Amino acid sequence: MPIPVCAPCWWATRSPCRTRPWAARPGPCATFAPLPLGGPLLRELYEDVGLSAFHIGLLCGVSGSTVLARLRQVGIGVRAPGRPCPWLLRTYLHGA
């Protein structure tokens, strides 16, 4: 016995994201902060909190290289690579 298949237009009009807008999820290219990232936000996260560019990228939904480029654009000095960020030292490696 053949299995009934719905037409593609049925899925387009009845997908969970269309019938329940609150069920929509951000896609892989979604950002969670306004772009371009603002200087005060970057200064607070990078210098005051001590997060790495990778961590800031995870929080804001952009890549670490985008964060590093923006740090340079707004005139914030970038830390040397290969060392743990201050937040990581303070949070996990302080007692080691």
C-alpha positions in Angstrom: 0.0 0.0 0.0 1.5 3.4 -1.0 2.2 6.0 1.7 0.3 9.2 1.1 2.7 12.2 0.6 1.6 15.8 1.2 2.3 18.4 -1.4 5.3 20.7 -0.6 2.9 23.7 -0.4 1.2 22.0 2.6 4.5 22.1 4.5 5.2 25.7 3.5 1.9 26.8 4.9 1.7 24.6 8.0 5.3 24.4 9.3 5.6 25.0 13.0 7.3 28.3 12.4 4.4 29.6 10.3 1.5 28.4 12.5 3.3 29.1 15.9 5.6 32.2 15.5 6.8 31.7 19.1 8.3 28.4 18.0 10.7 30.0 15.5 14.3 29.5 16.3 17.3 31.6 15.1 19.1 30.2 12.1 22.8 29.6 11.8 23.4 33.1 10.5 21.5 34.9 13.2 23.2 37.5 15.4 22.3 38.3 18.9 23.7 41.8 19.1 23.3 44.7 16.7 26.0 44.8 14.0 28.5 46.2 13.8 29.4 45.4 17.4 29.6 48.7 19.4 32.8 49.9 20.9 31.4 50.3 24.5 30.1 46.7 24.4 33.4 45.3 23.1 35.4 47.4 25.6 33.3 46.1 28.5 33.4 42.4 27.5 37.0 42.3 26.3 38.7 44.7 28.8 36.5 44.9 31.9 35.1 41.3 32.0 38.2 39.8 30.3 36.5 37.5 27.8 38.3 36.2 24.8 37.3 37.1 21.3 36.0 33.6 20.9 33.7 33.9 23.9 32.4 37.3 22.7 31.7 35.8 19.4 29.7 33.0 21.0 27.7 35.5 23.0 27.0 37.8 20.1 26.5 35.3 17.4 29.5 36.3 15.3 32.9 34.7 14.6 36.0 35.3 16.7 37.8 36.8 13.8 35.0 39.3 13.3 35.3 40.3 17.0 39.1 40.8 16.6 38.7 42.9 13.5 36.1 45.1 15.2 38.3 45.4 18.3 41.1 46.8 16.0 38.6 49.1 14.2 37.5 50.7 17.4 41.0 51.1 18.8 41.0 48.4 21.5 44.4 46.7 21.9 44.3 43.0 21.2 46.0 40.6 23.7 48.8 38.4 22.5 47.6 34.9 21.3 48.5 31.7 23.1 47.6 32.8 26.6 44.4 32.2 28.5 42.1 35.2 28.7 41.8 37.0 32.1 38.2 35.7 32.7 39.5 32.1 32.2 42.4 32.7 34.6 40.1 34.3 37.2 37.4 31.7 36.9 39.1 28.3 36.4 42.9 28.5 36.6 43.2 30.7 39.7 43.6 27.8 42.1 45.7 25.6 39.8 
